[in-house]
Amino acid sequence: MDLLESIKQNIIGMDKKKVVELTRKALDEGIKPENILYEALTPGMDVVGEEYAKGDKFIPEMLTSAEALRGAMELLNPILTKMDVPKAGKVIMGTVEGDIHNIGLQIVSMMLEGAGFEVHNLGIDVPAGKFVEKVKQEKAGIVGLSAFLSTTGLRFPDVIEALQEAGIREQVRVMIGGAAANQKYAETIGADGYGANASAAVKLARSFMKK
Amino acid sequence: MINNIKRPTVSLLATDFIERIIDEAKDVLEKVGVWVENGEALELLGNGGARIDKAKKIAFIPKTLVEESLKSVPSSVKFYDRNGNLAMNLSGDNFYFNSCTSSSIWDPALNKVREIETGDLIDIVRLVDALENLDGQYPSEATDFPKQVWDLTKLFFSLKYSIKPIMSSIYSKENFQQYKEMLIAVRGSGQALREKPLSNLPICQSPPLRWSDLVCYCTMRGAESGIPVLMMPMPMAGATAPITMAGTIVQHIAENLSGVVITQLTSRGAPIIWSGCPSALDMRFGTTPFGSIESKMISMSYCEVAKHMGIPTNGVIAASDAKCHDAQMGLECALGTVLGALNGINLISGVGMLNFATGQSLGSLVIGNAICGYVRWLMKGITPRGEPLAEDLFTEGLYEGEHFLLSSNTMKWFKEEYYYPDPVIDRQAEGVWTEKGSTTAEQRAEEEAKKILATHQPEPLDKDVDRELITIMTREAQKYGMSRLPLP
């Protein structure tokens, strides 16, 4: 088995230690970091995603694979940044102001990273202005908003408005998720999409990148 | 002669296991602490003897403070209906059935889930008012109102269209005042409301071990107003709580014990209800099934722990995750209500609840009501009646007629000993069933709901009170752009 295939298999096998070790070896052997990312890590994660969709893998297993991938990205990121290799895209993630629910945000962030996105997770209780600031700073293409409570679902439009006021609404796609969100509400408030779960969020983010 | 009737029971935890759980929960509060977003609550805990890490907003609560607080928790909480009559006494092994809150309703005519609007909410409240086995309203929100007042619509329509006690939460600090104002409008004064509670105030801590600003605020305002605070953390085992059921229970107990401390520091003797809405994250779909057997087991366990400490309990144990009132709904609701009653949970909530606590249907309420009827009967147990017990067997001439249909005992007991459910339960002969259209329980439940809604008139609200409630609701709706209430 060649090295890239071996990395891919260890992503599927959820072995972070092996993935990191083999990624280091691959770099030492002169394999290009973007090849490691796009020919080993991401395809490995795609297999995991397919197995999850079929019911053969469970969430903790999928997230452990994503965590293994994150380990490899820690080695690749500094080089990729220097080389200015385009990644799948930058996503700013956060739970809106007034809401301290965390778990959905974490799962979606990990899965997006697993799909090759560069994720900046601002955490919980994030004011609209902070999203705007980070989008500008990172020149991000996607904003992912989470809210759990009926009341904090009202904050989704606040963020969209703040992006408009800052004149950067056109450059980002806004996706919403969490118990306070649904497709109809996303359409009502002018968000670009709604993800019912982590895999849906990844699909949505990928569809944004294609457009 | 044996005359005592055994109360049927089921329990999951041995006494020493319960004590071990409580000890560990106290350990958690002392060593790990709880995160408290609200400054006033943090200060309250600090003044009460908790060690406060101000920067991190963590309160480390010593065991002595927990134990001291437990001493003043009332062992019973009574609710009175809109007319002021005693409707529930949550204590000991008493049990009552509560409907379910949700943001959506399954509409069989459209074959889809849709949002609840004013007309739906009024139908739901009226239906629950009519269903004889449902003791309380656990109302939903009217989503055609501005989002900022959704919480107030729950209370408003329940008060207007039903006399049953209510379980209704609020979604913003600003709305607590309006919530209390509506309850006082019915009772006449703050003191009268304190003496005869009409609604409990559910609050949801945010597992693991976190108290949001809003939840702290509601807890303190509820406690000082004498509105029973119902503490309902919703841990997800494996995601926001430890994966094992025992681990989740420890966390849950710690979360509620911290609530005991906050309420009792706010007002000694403040009535509380120990509750929760646990689930184990389904690791295949990332969903939070409240209908699962494990959710029901965790609910039973935390209620057993509360009973051990003499605190009234609620469990959202009747819930199902089916999307409509189908076989899954029936089995998950039946399992939950029967286990809850056997377990001695005082308030058994979520009857008719669907779709991960976001749904219900008129049919699911009717089916749930039928299930509760069965459970109520089960809980009566078997009574020794007569001496001898089978008196009719000892009657002279047994073998001459060989039936008991004309026995005076039959006439005396046939209604008292046996339950005759509403038509949702089919017990007709097959031929009759076929003749009447070969209906399923789902269809009969929908028919029954229609029939009830066509005829049931809730007891009208006092005209002055009604006017006052409408004034409050209109004033609040107008703040957010709704000029007229969409009343029928």
Interface residues (C-beta under 8 A of the other chain):
Chain A: G55 F58 I59 P60 G98 I100 H101 N102 I103 I107 L149 S150 T151 G153 L154 A179 K184 N197 A198
Chain B: E37 S103 E115 E141 K147 Q148 W150 D151 Y171 S172 S206 R210 S212 D213 L214 M236 G238 A239 T240 L281 M283 R284 F285 G286 T358
